[in-house]
């Protein structure tokens, strides 16, 4: 078997992360353990969130990722990426999916399209960057009460 075939695919890396993210986001704030997600992320990971969201901006490294997810956790009581359709190349994926979430303060549910550009390091089996593109950011802001 060739060395490249032994490496996890970008899709496998992403799916492992999604499973860890769902656990992390559904856990009460005071009980969350970042290592559940962190093991799927490069120490130098970059996360780019829409500037139109209350947690918008660029987040760097595990500390930045944790900061973003702690901010997101203030707004969501549940978050799930549903029915992801993954288009893969050698170093990443484009994901077309549906994002389902529940506003923590409003209790309102949101179900809208989500696209993500995800880059990976296959040799290390981790995500190196993620850039989500939300459909209907104004609607999302209403659901989370901002």
VMD Tcl script that builds the backbone (N, CA, C; Angstrom):
set m [mol new atoms 438]
animate dup $m
set s [atomselect $m all]
$s set {name element resname resid chain x y z} {
  {N N UNK 1 A 0.841 -1.172 0.000}
  {CA C UNK 1 A 0.000 0.000 0.000}
  {C C UNK 1 A 0.887 1.236 0.000}
  {N N UNK 2 A 0.569 2.197 -0.833}
  {CA C UNK 2 A 1.334 3.431 -0.910}
  {C C UNK 2 A 1.151 4.254 0.357}
  {N N UNK 3 A 2.170 5.016 0.687}
  {CA C UNK 3 A 2.156 5.844 1.900}
  {C C UNK 3 A 0.928 6.764 1.928}
  {N N UNK 4 A 0.600 7.393 0.801}
  {CA C UNK 4 A -0.524 8.324 0.738}
  {C C UNK 4 A -1.846 7.655 1.081}
  {N N UNK 5 A -1.995 6.376 0.736}
  {CA C UNK 5 A -3.234 5.671 1.005}
  {C C UNK 5 A -3.415 5.368 2.492}
  {N N UNK 6 A -2.332 5.418 3.254}
  {CA C UNK 6 A -2.417 5.171 4.683}
  {C C UNK 6 A -2.884 6.411 5.446}
  {N N UNK 7 A -2.754 7.552 4.837}
  {CA C UNK 7 A -3.143 8.796 5.497}
  {C C UNK 7 A -4.661 8.927 5.515}
  {N N UNK 8 A -5.209 9.576 6.547}
  {CA C UNK 8 A -6.650 9.822 6.524}
  {C C UNK 8 A -6.989 10.797 5.400}
  {N N UNK 9 A -8.148 10.612 4.826}
  {CA C UNK 9 A -8.585 11.529 3.788}
  {C C UNK 9 A -9.066 12.827 4.434}
  {N N UNK 10 A -9.103 13.920 3.680}
  {CA C UNK 10 A -9.678 15.144 4.232}
  {C C UNK 10 A -11.104 14.937 4.756}
  {N N UNK 11 A -11.876 14.113 4.085}
  {CA C UNK 11 A -13.248 13.840 4.527}
  {C C UNK 11 A -13.264 13.115 5.868}
  {N N UNK 12 A -12.385 12.151 6.053}
  {CA C UNK 12 A -12.316 11.439 7.334}
  {C C UNK 12 A -11.933 12.384 8.467}
  {N N UNK 13 A -10.977 13.258 8.207}
  {CA C UNK 13 A -10.555 14.228 9.217}
  {C C UNK 13 A -11.728 15.129 9.590}
  {N N UNK 14 A -12.461 15.602 8.596}
  {CA C UNK 14 A -13.607 16.484 8.840}
  {C C UNK 14 A -14.701 15.771 9.634}
  {N N UNK 15 A -15.014 14.549 9.274}
  {CA C UNK 15 A -16.077 13.818 9.969}
  {C C UNK 15 A -15.729 13.576 11.432}
  {N N UNK 16 A -14.472 13.291 11.707}
  {CA C UNK 16 A -14.047 13.129 13.104}
  {C C UNK 16 A -14.230 14.430 13.870}
  {N N UNK 17 A -13.875 15.526 13.225}
  {CA C UNK 17 A -14.060 16.825 13.869}
  {C C UNK 17 A -15.542 17.099 14.119}
  {N N UNK 18 A -16.397 16.885 13.126}
  {CA C UNK 18 A -17.839 17.143 13.295}
  {C C UNK 18 A -18.407 16.368 14.483}
  {N N UNK 19 A -18.001 15.120 14.626}
  {CA C UNK 19 A -18.492 14.316 15.747}
  {C C UNK 19 A -18.057 14.934 17.077}
  {N N UNK 20 A -16.811 15.370 17.154}
  {CA C UNK 20 A -16.310 15.997 18.382}
  {C C UNK 20 A -16.987 17.346 18.627}
  {N N UNK 21 A -17.218 18.104 17.571}
  {CA C UNK 21 A -17.873 19.412 17.691}
  {C C UNK 21 A -19.293 19.261 18.237}
  {N N UNK 22 A -20.028 18.272 17.753}
  {CA C UNK 22 A -21.402 18.061 18.218}
  {C C UNK 22 A -21.424 17.749 19.715}
  {N N UNK 23 A -20.489 16.936 20.165}
  {CA C UNK 23 A -20.399 16.627 21.601}
  {C C UNK 23 A -20.077 17.891 22.386}
  {N N UNK 24 A -19.078 18.613 21.939}
  {CA C UNK 24 A -18.632 19.828 22.632}
  {C C UNK 24 A -19.773 20.845 22.742}
  {N N UNK 25 A -20.444 21.117 21.626}
  {CA C UNK 25 A -21.474 22.161 21.615}
  {C C UNK 25 A -22.724 21.761 22.396}
  {N N UNK 26 A -22.990 20.480 22.550}
  {CA C UNK 26 A -24.186 20.052 23.280}
  {C C UNK 26 A -23.934 19.895 24.781}
  {N N UNK 27 A -22.686 20.013 25.182}
  {CA C UNK 27 A -22.327 19.892 26.595}
  {C C UNK 27 A -22.551 21.235 27.295}
  {N N UNK 28 A -23.100 21.233 28.516}
  {CA C UNK 28 A -23.265 22.496 29.243}
  {C C UNK 28 A -21.937 23.256 29.329}
  {N N UNK 29 A -22.019 24.571 29.258}
  {CA C UNK 29 A -20.825 25.413 29.201}
  {C C UNK 29 A -19.793 25.066 30.266}
  {N N UNK 30 A -20.225 24.886 31.482}
  {CA C UNK 30 A -19.296 24.663 32.591}
  {C C UNK 30 A -18.658 23.275 32.576}
  {N N UNK 31 A -19.142 22.372 31.716}
  {CA C UNK 31 A -18.618 21.005 31.666}
  {C C UNK 31 A -17.835 20.703 30.382}
  {N N UNK 32 A -17.674 21.681 29.522}
  {CA C UNK 32 A -17.022 21.442 28.238}
  {C C UNK 32 A -15.533 21.146 28.391}
  {N N UNK 33 A -15.065 20.218 27.556}
  {CA C UNK 33 A -13.662 19.826 27.525}
  {C C UNK 33 A -13.145 20.050 26.102}
  {N N UNK 34 A -12.320 21.084 25.929}
  {CA C UNK 34 A -11.844 21.441 24.595}
  {C C UNK 34 A -11.019 20.336 23.945}
  {N N UNK 35 A -10.379 19.498 24.729}
  {CA C UNK 35 A -9.534 18.452 24.139}
  {C C UNK 35 A -10.336 17.537 23.207}
  {N N UNK 36 A -11.641 17.462 23.417}
  {CA C UNK 36 A -12.501 16.661 22.538}
  {C C UNK 36 A -12.389 17.161 21.100}
  {N N UNK 37 A -12.411 18.490 20.909}
  {CA C UNK 37 A -12.255 19.075 19.581}
  {C C UNK 37 A -10.798 19.313 19.235}
  {N N UNK 38 A -10.007 19.744 20.218}
  {CA C UNK 38 A -8.645 20.178 19.978}
  {C C UNK 38 A -7.763 19.145 19.308}
  {N N UNK 39 A -7.988 17.873 19.580}
  {CA C UNK 39 A -7.138 16.842 18.978}
  {C C UNK 39 A -7.338 16.724 17.466}
  {N N UNK 40 A -8.389 17.358 16.944}
  {CA C UNK 40 A -8.668 17.324 15.509}
  {C C UNK 40 A -8.219 18.597 14.807}
  {N N UNK 41 A -7.557 19.492 15.551}
  {CA C UNK 41 A -7.162 20.801 15.026}
  {C C UNK 41 A -5.658 21.000 15.138}
  {N N UNK 42 A -5.060 21.565 14.109}
  {CA C UNK 42 A -3.651 21.922 14.154}
  {C C UNK 42 A -3.426 22.952 15.262}
  {N N UNK 43 A -2.266 22.930 15.912}
  {CA C UNK 43 A -1.980 23.973 16.900}
  {C C UNK 43 A -2.008 25.381 16.291}
  {N N UNK 44 A -1.786 25.481 14.973}
  {CA C UNK 44 A -1.796 26.770 14.275}
  {C C UNK 44 A -3.084 26.997 13.479}
  {N N UNK 45 A -4.144 26.295 13.805}
  {CA C UNK 45 A -5.403 26.374 13.057}
  {C C UNK 45 A -5.895 27.814 12.969}
  {N N UNK 46 A -6.581 28.106 11.874}
  {CA C UNK 46 A -7.220 29.407 11.675}
  {C C UNK 46 A -8.710 29.174 11.452}
  {N N UNK 47 A -9.521 29.968 12.124}
  {CA C UNK 47 A -10.970 29.924 11.956}
  {C C UNK 47 A -11.424 31.322 11.583}
  {N N UNK 48 A -12.151 31.429 10.482}
  {CA C UNK 48 A -12.622 32.718 9.980}
  {C C UNK 48 A -14.145 32.745 10.068}
  {N N UNK 49 A -14.689 33.612 10.919}
  {CA C UNK 49 A -16.139 33.737 11.077}
  {C C UNK 49 A -16.614 35.050 10.443}
  {N N UNK 50 A -17.842 35.040 9.943}
  {CA C UNK 50 A -18.420 36.218 9.305}
  {C C UNK 50 A -18.335 37.429 10.234}
  {N N UNK 51 A -17.886 38.574 9.720}
  {CA C UNK 51 A -17.820 39.776 10.556}
  {C C UNK 51 A -19.199 40.287 10.975}
  {N N UNK 52 A -20.256 39.744 10.386}
  {CA C UNK 52 A -21.613 40.180 10.716}
  {C C UNK 52 A -22.206 39.430 11.903}
  {N N UNK 53 A -21.444 38.520 12.485}
  {CA C UNK 53 A -21.904 37.767 13.653}
  {C C UNK 53 A -21.244 38.307 14.914}
  {N N UNK 54 A -21.868 38.137 16.070}
  {CA C UNK 54 A -21.288 38.688 17.304}
  {C C UNK 54 A -19.960 38.037 17.689}
  {N N UNK 55 A -19.631 36.923 17.065}
  {CA C UNK 55 A -18.350 36.256 17.297}
  {C C UNK 55 A -17.503 36.276 16.025}
  {N N UNK 56 A -17.734 37.261 15.153}
  {CA C UNK 56 A -17.034 37.360 13.881}
  {C C UNK 56 A -15.566 37.695 14.039}
  {N N UNK 57 A -14.773 37.293 13.044}
  {CA C UNK 57 A -13.355 37.616 13.013}
  {C C UNK 57 A -12.498 36.415 12.700}
  {N N UNK 58 A -11.180 36.612 12.817}
  {CA C UNK 58 A -10.210 35.537 12.601}
  {C C UNK 58 A -9.686 35.074 13.950}
  {N N UNK 59 A -9.715 33.774 14.146}
  {CA C UNK 59 A -9.249 33.166 15.393}
  {C C UNK 59 A -8.063 32.270 15.071}
  {N N UNK 60 A -6.990 32.402 15.877}
  {CA C UNK 60 A -5.733 31.709 15.588}
  {C C UNK 60 A -5.381 30.734 16.698}
  {N N UNK 61 A -4.976 29.532 16.284}
  {CA C UNK 61 A -4.523 28.525 17.227}
  {C C UNK 61 A -5.643 27.952 18.079}
  {N N UNK 62 A -5.263 27.042 18.965}
  {CA C UNK 62 A -6.255 26.414 19.844}
  {C C UNK 62 A -6.917 27.446 20.751}
  {N N UNK 63 A -6.137 28.402 21.257}
  {CA C UNK 63 A -6.729 29.433 22.127}
  {C C UNK 63 A -7.764 30.251 21.382}
  {N N UNK 64 A -7.459 30.617 20.153}
  {CA C UNK 64 A -8.415 31.376 19.355}
  {C C UNK 64 A -9.660 30.573 19.045}
  {N N UNK 65 A -9.455 29.305 18.681}
  {CA C UNK 65 A -10.601 28.439 18.382}
  {C C UNK 65 A -11.490 28.305 19.607}
  {N N UNK 66 A -10.861 28.075 20.746}
  {CA C UNK 66 A -11.595 27.944 22.000}
  {C C UNK 66 A -12.350 29.228 22.323}
  {N N UNK 67 A -11.713 30.360 22.113}
  {CA C UNK 67 A -12.368 31.651 22.349}
  {C C UNK 67 A -13.617 31.776 21.478}
  {N N UNK 68 A -13.502 31.436 20.202}
  {CA C UNK 68 A -14.643 31.520 19.299}
  {C C UNK 68 A -15.762 30.584 19.740}
  {N N UNK 69 A -15.417 29.347 20.078}
  {CA C UNK 69 A -16.447 28.389 20.456}
  {C C UNK 69 A -17.074 28.716 21.807}
  {N N UNK 70 A -16.312 29.332 22.695}
  {CA C UNK 70 A -16.910 29.795 23.943}
  {C C UNK 70 A -17.909 30.915 23.659}
  {N N UNK 71 A -17.549 31.811 22.748}
  {CA C UNK 71 A -18.488 32.868 22.356}
  {C C UNK 71 A -19.719 32.280 21.677}
  {N N UNK 72 A -19.514 31.343 20.759}
  {CA C UNK 72 A -20.640 30.708 20.079}
  {C C UNK 72 A -21.538 29.987 21.081}
  {N N UNK 73 A -20.923 29.344 22.060}
  {CA C UNK 73 A -21.676 28.603 23.065}
  {C C UNK 73 A -22.603 29.479 23.893}
  {N N UNK 74 A -22.313 30.751 23.954}
  {CA C UNK 74 A -23.202 31.687 24.653}
  {C C UNK 74 A -24.493 31.903 23.867}
  {N N UNK 75 A -24.442 31.638 22.570}
  {CA C UNK 75 A -25.587 31.901 21.701}
  {C C UNK 75 A -26.357 30.649 21.305}
  {N N UNK 76 A -25.718 29.473 21.325}
  {CA C UNK 76 A -26.347 28.230 20.873}
  {C C UNK 76 A -26.426 27.228 22.001}
  {N N UNK 77 A -27.561 26.543 22.101}
  {CA C UNK 77 A -27.663 25.432 23.044}
  {C C UNK 77 A -27.507 24.101 22.314}
  {N N UNK 78 A -27.596 24.111 21.004}
  {CA C UNK 78 A -27.383 22.919 20.187}
  {C C UNK 78 A -26.911 23.364 18.818}
  {N N UNK 79 A -26.051 22.560 18.224}
  {CA C UNK 79 A -25.524 22.870 16.902}
  {C C UNK 79 A -25.199 21.558 16.215}
  {N N UNK 80 A -25.648 21.416 14.966}
  {CA C UNK 80 A -25.365 20.196 14.233}
  {C C UNK 80 A -25.254 20.521 12.750}
  {N N UNK 81 A -24.264 19.955 12.099}
  {CA C UNK 81 A -24.107 20.054 10.654}
  {C C UNK 81 A -24.750 18.798 10.072}
  {N N UNK 82 A -25.812 18.998 9.282}
  {CA C UNK 82 A -26.641 17.889 8.817}
  {C C UNK 82 A -26.429 17.646 7.327}
  {N N UNK 83 A -26.394 16.375 6.981}
  {CA C UNK 83 A -26.328 15.929 5.592}
  {C C UNK 83 A -25.209 16.626 4.815}
  {N N UNK 84 A -23.978 16.586 5.340}
  {CA C UNK 84 A -22.892 17.239 4.613}
  {C C UNK 84 A -22.579 16.520 3.306}
  {N N UNK 85 A -22.485 17.289 2.261}
  {CA C UNK 85 A -22.022 16.783 0.971}
  {C C UNK 85 A -20.611 17.331 0.817}
  {N N UNK 86 A -19.647 16.445 0.769}
  {CA C UNK 86 A -18.249 16.826 0.831}
  {C C UNK 86 A -17.605 16.655 -0.539}
  {N N UNK 87 A -16.933 17.698 -0.973}
  {CA C UNK 87 A -16.187 17.688 -2.224}
  {C C UNK 87 A -14.722 17.846 -1.850}
  {N N UNK 88 A -13.958 16.824 -2.125}
  {CA C UNK 88 A -12.611 16.695 -1.593}
  {C C UNK 88 A -11.549 16.896 -2.661}
  {N N UNK 89 A -10.440 17.519 -2.234}
  {CA C UNK 89 A -9.218 17.474 -3.024}
  {C C UNK 89 A -8.095 17.057 -2.093}
  {N N UNK 90 A -6.865 17.139 -2.516}
  {CA C UNK 90 A -5.733 16.606 -1.757}
  {C C UNK 90 A -5.562 17.238 -0.379}
  {N N UNK 91 A -5.810 18.536 -0.262}
  {CA C UNK 91 A -5.514 19.212 1.007}
  {C C UNK 91 A -6.732 19.820 1.686}
  {N N UNK 92 A -7.922 19.421 1.268}
  {CA C UNK 92 A -9.085 19.978 1.935}
  {C C UNK 92 A -10.390 19.562 1.303}
  {N N UNK 93 A -11.429 20.221 1.785}
  {CA C UNK 93 A -12.780 19.927 1.322}
  {C C UNK 93 A -13.600 21.202 1.242}
  {N N UNK 94 A -14.602 21.149 0.407}
  {CA C UNK 94 A -15.690 22.121 0.414}
  {C C UNK 94 A -16.907 21.330 0.849}
  {N N UNK 95 A -17.636 21.863 1.806}
  {CA C UNK 95 A -18.784 21.171 2.357}
  {C C UNK 95 A -20.040 21.985 2.072}
  {N N UNK 96 A -21.038 21.333 1.541}
  {CA C UNK 96 A -22.364 21.911 1.366}
  {C C UNK 96 A -23.268 21.135 2.315}
  {N N UNK 97 A -23.939 21.838 3.224}
  {CA C UNK 97 A -24.710 21.144 4.251}
  {C C UNK 97 A -25.858 22.022 4.730}
  {N N UNK 98 A -26.515 21.527 5.748}
  {CA C UNK 98 A -27.525 22.292 6.464}
  {C C UNK 98 A -27.043 22.441 7.894}
  {N N UNK 99 A -27.110 23.649 8.398}
  {CA C UNK 99 A -26.745 23.909 9.783}
  {C C UNK 99 A -28.022 24.008 10.594}
  {N N UNK 100 A -28.096 23.177 11.630}
  {CA C UNK 100 A -29.237 23.228 12.547}
  {C C UNK 100 A -28.704 23.687 13.893}
  {N N UNK 101 A -29.365 24.676 14.454}
  {CA C UNK 101 A -28.960 25.138 15.773}
  {C C UNK 101 A -30.168 25.670 16.512}
  {N N UNK 102 A -29.987 25.820 17.814}
  {CA C UNK 102 A -31.025 26.363 18.678}
  {C C UNK 102 A -30.430 27.535 19.437}
  {N N UNK 103 A -31.109 28.675 19.389}
  {CA C UNK 103 A -30.659 29.842 20.129}
  {C C UNK 103 A -30.770 29.592 21.628}
  {N N UNK 104 A -29.688 29.808 22.346}
  {CA C UNK 104 A -29.663 29.542 23.790}
  {C C UNK 104 A -30.684 30.419 24.527}
  {N N UNK 105 A -30.731 31.697 24.239}
  {CA C UNK 105 A -31.633 32.612 24.942}
  {C C UNK 105 A -33.046 32.627 24.382}
  {N N UNK 106 A -33.170 32.412 23.072}
  {CA C UNK 106 A -34.485 32.509 22.445}
  {C C UNK 106 A -35.217 31.174 22.381}
  {N N UNK 107 A -34.469 30.065 22.379}
  {CA C UNK 107 A -35.080 28.754 22.211}
  {C C UNK 107 A -35.526 28.493 20.780}
  {N N UNK 108 A -35.299 29.448 19.906}
  {CA C UNK 108 A -35.707 29.311 18.507}
  {C C UNK 108 A -34.732 28.413 17.758}
  {N N UNK 109 A -35.271 27.654 16.824}
  {CA C UNK 109 A -34.454 26.773 16.001}
  {C C UNK 109 A -34.174 27.416 14.660}
  {N N UNK 110 A -33.034 27.071 14.112}
  {CA C UNK 110 A -32.595 27.607 12.825}
  {C C UNK 110 A -32.100 26.458 11.975}
  {N N UNK 111 A -32.528 26.420 10.758}
  {CA C UNK 111 A -32.117 25.373 9.821}
  {C C UNK 111 A -31.927 26.034 8.471}
  {N N UNK 112 A -30.656 26.230 8.108}
  {CA C UNK 112 A -30.328 26.936 6.866}
  {C C UNK 112 A -29.087 26.321 6.232}
  {N N UNK 113 A -28.882 26.596 4.944}
  {CA C UNK 113 A -27.677 26.095 4.284}
  {C C UNK 113 A -26.401 26.675 4.893}
  {N N UNK 114 A -25.357 25.869 4.865}
  {CA C UNK 114 A -24.031 26.257 5.316}
  {C C UNK 114 A -23.014 25.668 4.349}
  {N N UNK 115 A -22.074 26.490 3.938}
  {CA C UNK 115 A -20.936 26.011 3.144}
  {C C UNK 115 A -19.685 26.253 3.966}
  {N N UNK 116 A -18.711 25.381 3.814}
  {CA C UNK 116 A -17.461 25.538 4.537}
  {C C UNK 116 A -16.295 25.189 3.615}
  {N N UNK 117 A -15.246 25.973 3.726}
  {CA C UNK 117 A -13.986 25.664 3.083}
  {C C UNK 117 A -13.052 25.213 4.195}
  {N N UNK 118 A -12.602 23.978 4.122}
  {CA C UNK 118 A -11.793 23.387 5.184}
  {C C UNK 118 A -10.484 22.885 4.585}
  {N N UNK 119 A -9.375 23.291 5.178}
  {CA C UNK 119 A -8.049 22.813 4.778}
  {C C UNK 119 A -7.523 21.877 5.857}
  {N N UNK 120 A -6.780 20.858 5.445}
  {CA C UNK 120 A -6.290 19.858 6.389}
  {C C UNK 120 A -4.809 19.577 6.166}
  {N N UNK 121 A -4.209 18.996 7.180}
  {CA C UNK 121 A -2.870 18.416 7.094}
  {C C UNK 121 A -3.075 16.913 7.237}
  {N N UNK 122 A -3.010 16.208 6.130}
  {CA C UNK 122 A -3.302 14.771 6.142}
  {C C UNK 122 A -2.273 13.990 6.943}
  {N N UNK 123 A -1.021 14.393 6.878}
  {CA C UNK 123 A 0.026 13.670 7.599}
  {C C UNK 123 A -0.210 13.713 9.106}
  {N N UNK 124 A -0.744 14.821 9.583}
  {CA C UNK 124 A -1.009 14.969 11.020}
  {C C UNK 124 A -2.457 14.645 11.374}
  {N N UNK 125 A -3.319 14.521 10.357}
  {CA C UNK 125 A -4.717 14.164 10.592}
  {C C UNK 125 A -5.526 15.266 11.248}
  {N N UNK 126 A -5.199 16.536 10.933}
  {CA C UNK 126 A -5.858 17.661 11.598}
  {C C UNK 126 A -6.331 18.712 10.600}
  {N N UNK 127 A -7.271 19.510 11.052}
  {CA C UNK 127 A -7.752 20.657 10.291}
  {C C UNK 127 A -6.780 21.816 10.505}
  {N N UNK 128 A -6.432 22.502 9.411}
  {CA C UNK 128 A -5.537 23.662 9.509}
  {C C UNK 128 A -6.274 24.992 9.374}
  {N N UNK 129 A -7.413 24.983 8.698}
  {CA C UNK 129 A -8.227 26.201 8.631}
  {C C UNK 129 A -9.656 25.857 8.260}
  {N N UNK 130 A -10.562 26.730 8.685}
  {CA C UNK 130 A -11.976 26.558 8.366}
  {C C UNK 130 A -12.586 27.942 8.151}
  {N N UNK 131 A -13.378 28.018 7.090}
  {CA C UNK 131 A -14.058 29.263 6.754}
  {C C UNK 131 A -15.516 28.920 6.444}
  {N N UNK 132 A -16.431 29.099 7.424}
  {CA C UNK 132 A -17.846 28.841 7.161}
  {C C UNK 132 A -18.508 30.024 6.455}
  {N N UNK 133 A -19.448 29.708 5.576}
  {CA C UNK 133 A -20.245 30.706 4.878}
  {C C UNK 133 A -21.716 30.416 5.204}
  {N N UNK 134 A -22.323 31.282 5.990}
  {CA C UNK 134 A -23.702 31.102 6.449}
  {C C UNK 134 A -24.672 31.718 5.459}
  {N N UNK 135 A -25.782 31.039 5.248}
  {CA C UNK 135 A -26.871 31.604 4.488}
  {C C UNK 135 A -27.766 32.347 5.470}
  {N N UNK 136 A -28.198 33.540 5.131}
  {CA C UNK 136 A -29.142 34.298 5.930}
  {C C UNK 136 A -28.576 34.670 7.309}
  {N N UNK 137 A -27.485 35.409 7.297}
  {CA C UNK 137 A -26.856 35.841 8.545}
  {C C UNK 137 A -27.823 36.694 9.366}
  {N N UNK 138 A -28.631 37.518 8.713}
  {CA C UNK 138 A -29.606 38.336 9.454}
  {C C UNK 138 A -30.593 37.449 10.208}
  {N N UNK 139 A -31.054 36.378 9.591}
  {CA C UNK 139 A -31.949 35.441 10.246}
  {C C UNK 139 A -31.268 34.733 11.412}
  {N N UNK 140 A -30.011 34.382 11.238}
  {CA C UNK 140 A -29.261 33.749 12.306}
  {C C UNK 140 A -29.122 34.686 13.502}
  {N N UNK 141 A -28.860 35.947 13.239}
  {CA C UNK 141 A -28.743 36.926 14.326}
  {C C UNK 141 A -30.056 37.007 15.122}
  {N N UNK 142 A -31.190 36.940 14.459}
  {CA C UNK 142 A -32.482 36.982 15.157}
  {C C UNK 142 A -32.670 35.744 16.041}
  {N N UNK 143 A -32.296 34.588 15.513}
  {CA C UNK 143 A -32.463 33.339 16.269}
  {C C UNK 143 A -31.620 33.340 17.543}
  {N N UNK 144 A -30.435 33.961 17.468}
  {CA C UNK 144 A -29.573 33.968 18.649}
  {C C UNK 144 A -29.792 35.216 19.515}
  {N N UNK 145 A -30.724 36.064 19.110}
  {CA C UNK 145 A -31.130 37.178 19.953}
  {C C UNK 145 A -30.219 38.392 19.928}
  {N N UNK 146 A -29.585 38.664 18.776}
  {CA C UNK 146 A -28.758 39.877 18.655}
  {C C UNK 146 A -29.251 40.749 17.527}
}
mol reanalyze $m
mol bondsrecalc $m
mol representation Tube
mol addrep $m
